[in-house]
Amino acid sequence: MTQITLELWHAYQNSIFLLTQALSANTNFAIVTAANPLGVSHNVGQNRLFDRQMQHDIQQLQVPYRRIIGASPDGKHREPGWAVMQPLAEAIALAARWRQLAIYYVQSDRLGLVSCDARRPQVDLGLFSARATVVSELPRDLDDWFYL
């Protein structure tokens, strides 16, 4: 698997999250995306297809999940993803199938950044609730969310 660059690893550490439903601080979940496999930008159509295919895979798991948007603090990059209520090892396996370099994992409201290939140690990013904003609705057209 491609190794994550230091620049990208640091960018991931500054992400914020948008969702339409607050999640309990007692809920453990992964934040995964299918967009831009291996950290390589893809066009909107490809990313939308990847996203729908990943959602299908998640539905097959028969676990609770919710739409979530990961974003840079300035909002210049936003990426649809999924908050999936599953154990860390299973979430890493899901992301690895989609050739992702890293995921976020939330355990008791603690947000961690986890490398999918274990080349980097997990980074504790503090409270998930401090980085999450509940919004009334997300755009219906995900094209508005992919800034590549």
Number of C-alpha atoms within 10 A of each C-alpha: 10 11 14 18 11 9 8 11 17 10 13 18 16 12 20 20 22 21 20 15 14 12 17 10 14 11 12 20 24 28 27 27 28 27 27 20 19 17 16 9 13 14 13 18 12 13 23 19 13 18 21 12 14 22 19 11 12 18 13 9 12 10 10 12 18 15 17 23 23 25 22 16 14 9 12 11 14 22 22 24 21 22 22 22 21 19 13 18 10 12 22 25 14 20 21 20 12 20 19 26 24 25 22 29 27 25 18 13 19 17 24 21 21 22 21 24 17 12 10 14 10 16 14 15 18 13 16 21 18 13 16 18 16 15 11 9 10 17 8 8 9 16 15 12 20 20 14 15
